[in-house]
Amino acid sequence: MSPDTTKHLELSATINLKDLGTVHRLGFGAMRIVGDGVWGEPADRQAAVAVVRRAVELGVDFIDTADSYGPNVSEEIIAEALHPYKEGLKIATKVGFTRTGPHRWVPVGRAEYLRQQTELSLRKLKVDTLDLLQLHRIDPKVDREEQFGVLRELQQEGKVRALGLSQVSVEELEAAAKHFTVSTVQNRYNLTDRSSEDVLRYSEENGIGFIPWAPISAGELAQPGGPLDAAAKRLGATTSQVALAWLLRRSPVMMPIPGTGSVQHLEENMAAAGITLDDDTYAELEAAGT
């Protein structure tokens, strides 16, 4: 039986993020509460609202979304579900993509666009200041100094508390740090994709929260008879729970944000906070992933 989600999340590890404060390291990603292709309305809006509310009931105090999820829809659902927001709840959003259809993502980093989207996120989330604003992608067609500069200006104007980046290199993190304090970085990272190992190491050395996207992707490791499947059976857990537990142990700055449009899957994911991997299981998964 899976660990009791109502008892364990409040005991999960926390992290103190620069400019933002302390949050639990296991959060909720709000990309999957919208329609197929991360486009349009979900099939059942009230079900999506219920998922967001249940996440907070379980103790989640860090929710990650983006203006491009829908677009707009994810932020609007979060506000519908949770506004006025519970004290201590932190909502992170992202700007830097425009959407031209399902599964289509086009980076746009012009200063006026980033500023416009930030203003719209403030309106959709019904707040005066965004807790955490992340640059969804650095637009290669626009001078990155311009993109970093407008983020700094938005923070100086009080529209944003903390700033972060997504899918960047160590060199890009260092360049951004010349303009503002980097609170978080959000790169793809999981058991089978550790291409951002150097970024994780840099984050540890500099006190930056590392938000791994696609955190439970495990490919063949999760197949019947695979090492993740075997570990899950030994622990009486799901493969997703074990993948999340591995991430939480992997680094003290790791902040997984598994996303789902289902209350049941949400509760299963959150139960990962109550799973402790023994040294042998952790080492086995570490070796299998590499």
Secondary structure, DSSP 8 states (H G I E B T S, - for coil): ----HHHHGGGS-EEEETTTEEEESS-EE-GGGS-GGGBS--S-HHHHHHHHHHHHHTT--EEE--TTTBTTHHHHHHHHHH-S--TT-EEEEEESEE-SSTT--EE---HHHHHHHHHHHHHHHT-SSEEEEEES---TTS-HHHHHHHHHHHHHTTSEEEEEEES--HHHHHHHTTTS-EEEEEEE-BTTB-TTHHHHHHHHHHT-EEEEESTT--GGGGSTTSHHHHHHHHHTS-HHHHHHHHHHHH-TTB----B-S-HHHHHHHHGGGG----HHHHHHHHHHH-
